[in-house]
Amino acid sequence: MAREIEEEIGYSVDNLKHLHTFYSSPGGTTEKVLLYYAEVSHQHADGGGKEDEHEDIELVSYTREELLKESFADAKTIIAQQWVQLNS
């Protein structure tokens, strides 16, 4: 996970915590989502993913207050939002 964070957004990971593993749609798919909380301190590279994977990555930052006010439509982000509300 730390390697993916460095590849995708160019930040070094200071702290990484596994929050949950869950099915995105039980009964409809076998895809599991692994949800992590990561603390980062400094950006050492541009990020953006691997050139050959043609990824279009945009880094979006929220304060705690902004995150909790935002409305999301996907379950993984809602779970992460609720974790922040309960643990910060």
C-alpha positions in Angstrom: 0.0 0.0 0.0 2.8 2.4 0.8 4.4 1.7 -2.6 1.1 2.5 -4.3 0.7 5.7 -2.5 4.2 6.8 -3.5 3.6 5.7 -7.1 0.1 7.4 -7.4 0.6 10.7 -5.5 4.4 10.9 -4.8 4.2 11.1 -1.0 6.2 9.1 1.5 4.0 7.2 4.0 4.7 7.9 7.7 1.9 5.8 9.2 -0.4 3.2 7.6 -3.3 1.5 9.2 -5.7 -1.1 7.7 -9.2 -0.1 8.5 -11.5 -2.7 6.8 -11.7 -5.3 4.1 -15.2 -5.7 2.6 -17.1 -6.7 -0.5 -18.1 -3.9 -2.7 -21.4 -5.7 -3.7 -22.0 -8.9 -1.8 -23.7 -11.5 -3.9 -23.1 -9.5 -7.1 -19.3 -9.7 -7.2 -16.4 -11.3 -5.4 -14.4 -8.0 -5.5 -13.0 -7.1 -2.1 -12.0 -3.6 -1.1 -9.2 -3.0 1.3 -9.5 0.3 3.0 -6.5 2.0 4.6 -5.7 5.2 6.5 -2.4 6.7 5.7 -0.5 9.7 7.1 2.0 11.4 4.8 4.4 14.2 5.5 6.2 15.2 2.3 5.9 14.8 -1.4 9.2 13.5 -2.9 7.9 12.9 -6.5 5.2 14.2 -8.8 3.1 11.0 -8.6 0.5 10.5 -11.2 0.9 6.7 -11.6 2.9 4.8 -14.2 3.1 6.2 -17.7 2.4 2.8 -19.3 -0.8 2.3 -17.2 -2.4 5.5 -18.6 -3.7 6.6 -15.3 -5.4 10.0 -14.8 -4.8 10.8 -11.1 -6.0 14.0 -9.4 -5.0 14.7 -5.9 -7.8 16.3 -3.9 -7.3 17.6 -0.4 -10.0 18.2 2.3 -9.8 19.5 5.8 -11.5 17.2 8.4 -14.4 19.7 8.4 -14.7 19.8 4.6 -14.6 16.0 4.4 -17.4 15.5 6.9 -19.6 18.1 5.1 -19.1 16.5 1.7 -21.7 14.1 0.3 -20.3 11.0 -1.5 -22.1 8.3 -3.5 -19.6 5.4 -3.2 -19.5 3.1 -0.2 -15.7 3.0 0.3 -15.6 6.8 0.6 -18.6 6.9 2.9 -17.0 4.3 5.2 -13.7 6.3 5.2 -15.7 9.5 6.0 -17.4 7.8 8.9 -14.1 6.4 10.2 -12.7 9.9 10.2 -15.7 11.2 12.1 -15.4 8.5 14.7 -11.6 8.6 15.1 -10.4 12.2 14.9 
